[in-house]
Amino acid sequence: MDFVAAVDKKIEEIHKKSIIADAHCDSVHNLLLPGSQYKFGKRNQRGHIDLPRLKEAGMNMQVFALFVEREFYPERSLKRCLELFELLMKTFEDNKLDIELATSPDKIEGILKQNKIAALIAVEGGESLEGSLDILRLFYRLGVRMLTLTWNHRNQLADGVMESQSNGGLTFFGREVVKEMNRLNMLIDVSHLSETGFWDVMDISESPVIASHSNAYSVCPHLRNLNDDQIKALAQKGGIMGINFYPNFVGSKTDGINRIIDHVDYITNLVGADYLCLGGDFDGINETPEGLEDVSFLKNLTGHLFLRGYKKKDIQKIMGENFYEFLKNNL
């Protein structure tokens, strides 16, 4: 066996024996398309995720975000979110032999033992709460286990990153939401949140938090990325951050995977490899790095980590084990 073949075999072996998990995708919106254009249970030409491609990637756990479009703000946010929720649940039911909703560590473990994909649901943006803690509790009863407090703009909970000039953080209601999420053991997601809001969450939350799809600002200075102090604080609190694949947040499209590994290098040098996972943002981004055209290409990421010199143990942590441990400890 030549050297290249040996390396390819090693990468294949590592990927196959790893837990593969992703903390954020926006694929729910594909389900709004007519069946002639997109079917979750079949391989599609459009979009980044469907069941065949998830299986090809070896995906074990995928978080599906319910993102409400801005035209539904503010008074129709909840209705739209519930419509998306029902659409997603019907999709899980239609494909129940391969994918199932997971709401607890025991449930995740049971699903994985059946060789099925454990699907988790997040609500992206606190608009859907419409100012009510009862709606937060309702979402929890329905099976939602993560809330991204804001999208890019201001809502009833806090300011998003695009409102940073206002220097606004969590509102009084936002603070109550954080406390109630702690009580429910619901995951607080600080991606998209203003920096002031981030620090408010760090001060108030008694539980570790997640930045489900954010990168390192020092590698790519974009508002959506976290600075060194934020990354350190997240890690010190036992949190985790998911690496985003969007070229604008990565810093390159044509050399995108290498640039993604630059973010991984930077963060692991800053806080260690235990605080990283994947948060690809598939189907929420309009372009992807070359070599990560959709979820089925995730093995390329395993390969680049290996070629960059990462040991098997750390590759497996980043590709999914860290996120699995975070869920087991915090759900």
C-alpha positions, 0 to 999 in steps of 0.5 A: 500500500502506498503512502497516500492510500495508507493515509486515506485508510487511516482517515476513513478509519478515524471518521468511521469510528468517531461520533459525528455531531453538528450543533446547528443547521437551518435545513427546516426551511428546505421542508417548505419547498414543494416535494418535487424540489426537495424531499428530506428522505431522498438525496437532493440536488439542492440544499446541504442536508437530507437524510441520505447525505447525513447518513453518508457523513456518518452523522450521529447527532444533528441540531435542527434550528427553527429560524423565523424570518424577519417578515413574521416579527413580532406578532406572528413569530410564535405561529411561524415557529410552531408551523416549522416545528410541526413540519419538522416533526412530521418529517421525523415521523416519516423517516422514523427508521433513521432519525428520531427526536432526542430530548435527554441524554438517555434518549440520545443514547437509546437512539444511537444504539439503534443506529439512528440519527439523534435529532435535537431542536433549537429555536433560533431567536427569542422573538418566538417567545413573544415576551412570555416565559410560559411559551419558553416552558411550552417549547421545552414540553414540545421537545425544544432543548436549545434557544439562540437568544437573538439573531443579528438584531434586537428582540425582547431578550437582548441586542444581536451583534448587528446592534452592537453600537447601542452597547445593549445587553440582556433586557429584564425579560432576557435575564428571566429567560436565562434563569428559567432556561437554567432551571429547565436545563435548556441550552443557552446559545450565545451565537448572534448575541451582542458582546454586552449580552454575551457578558450578561449571560456569563454573569447570570447563567449558572450553567455552561452555555454554547455558541453553536455556530461561531468562529474566532475573531482573531482569525477572521475579524467578523462581528459574528465571531468571538474574541479571545476573552469570550472564548476563554470565558466560554471555556472557563464556564464549561461551555462549547463552541461550534465551528461555522463553515460560512466563508465570510466567518471563516475568512476564505472560500477557495482555501476554506477547509484549511482556514477552518483548521486555522480557527481550530488551531487558534482556539485549541491553542487558546483554551484546548481541544475540549471546547470545540465542536461542529456548527456548520450552519448548513442550509443557513449559508448561501455558499460553502468552502470548497471541499465542504459543499454539503454535509456528506463532505465532512470526512474531508474535515476529518482528513484535514485535521489529521493532516494538520497533525491532530491526534485521533483522540482530539479529532474525535473530540472535535468531530462530535465527542465534545458535543456529546459530552456537553449534552450528557452533562447539561441536558 
